[in-house]
Amino acid sequence: MIVSDNGTELTSNAILRRCAEHRIEWHYIAPGKAYVTRTTEDMWPTTIYTADGKTFDAEIADPVTKRAIRPEITTVLDVVTRKIVGIALSRSENQKAVAEALRNSCCGSGIPAVFYVDRGPGYRNKAMDADVGGLMGRLGITKMHAAPYDSQAKGRIERPNATVWDTLAKRLPTYIGKDRDKEAGDKVHKITRKQLKEFGESRLLPSWEDFVRLCEAMVAEYNDLPHRGLPKFQDPDTGKTRHMTPNECWAAHVSNGFEAVEVDPGEADDLFRPYEIRTARRAQVQWNGNFYFDQDLEAYHEEKVMVGYDYHQADKVWVREFDAESGQPGRLICVARFGGNSERYIPLSYEQKSIEDRAKGRLRRLDDKRIEVEAERDGLLQIEAQRDEVADFIDLSPIQPETVEAFAPIELPHPSRAVRFSPRMRNWPRGRWRTRTTFRRTRSRFCGNA
């Protein structure tokens, strides 16, 4: 027997044997093993930011299709004060959502020294880690990754994810968590699906605008609640001793001389904009299959430049000089506009291209399914019918008029011999006799022995 990750539950040896047979790694904390407690008593706010994504446990109306979705919430937390400094709402955890959450955090509370995150694809990518144009290098942030398979290492952000977002999800009628009421949940699910099928939207699904407003209100509520991980003090209003709230802890550090490294408002947009190296040719640069033109680029023909782009804007890019010594974007050359020798009549943004690629994949899978169904249908219809042989005693030659002989007149039975059906005979099956004995009796009665 061994214990699980939380150190309490026992796991049978059968699981260990299965892990050994299938080469599955088993991570656990042995009982009595030493551990390290991390303290933040001598740290200032913004020293460490930690972030994590969580799938919301309630259904929300998609902002585009109005269908039911479970959005992804990326939360950034200040480790010292436990204050939520920024969030980002998206359909899935990706580099765009992480960059937006980091931007909101830095612009609202200050640039951190360390960004402590897990090893998910949203945090390990070119836009974050690139030596040239990466967000970490441009902001001067040192990124640290938590140990794999060790949720305790990120307990400071894992706990608020459950405290804040699970509480909000339980307030909505579309909550689908593990502890929901099954009958109520099934009823809401049927109602929403019926309304979506009939009207294209459901009144029980909160709109995206309402969801954003609820998330912002929930963050404000959390930052004003006492946190047991913060120091205690005497409340001047009630006179009782209680823990500080994240906002009160932040204000206490500010009163002690803390000053955050703020982002210049004039550089906020460009500072968080991803940059890539491109070669300028004939006053044009290419990005994402589009060509962008500006007359000032003519002097940089066949030279490397840095091209910055926005996830939502495809009509222009920001072109800067490439600083070979620092590896960072240099002086702004121009803002190149879309046009001239472009492969598309409408500029293709990063988000639009991703949506189109996803739609193409779905259509391709539907085409494969349609071809499979049609092949199955055609296979059943194309079964060749076997031709029946005509008996040799049947003459199929046409009858000539001169060979037709007059038929003998039909002799009708005498009226006394007419067949009269009794009520019992009316219930007999058509064209059949119940039994052979019944047939014989009927024939002898109406037709005689002949």
Helices and strands as residue ranges (DSSP letters): E 2-3, E 10-11, H 13-21, E 48-55, E 60-61, E 68-69, E 72-78, E 84-90, H 95-109, E 114-117, H 126-129, H 135-139, E 142-145, G 151-154, H 155-160, I 161-166, H 167-170, H 182-199, H 208-223, E 232-234, E 241-243, H 246-255, G 265-267, H 268-271, E 275-280, E 284-287, E 290-293, G 295-300, E 303-308, E 316-322, E 329-338, H 350-381, G 401-403, G 415-417, H 423-426, H 436-446
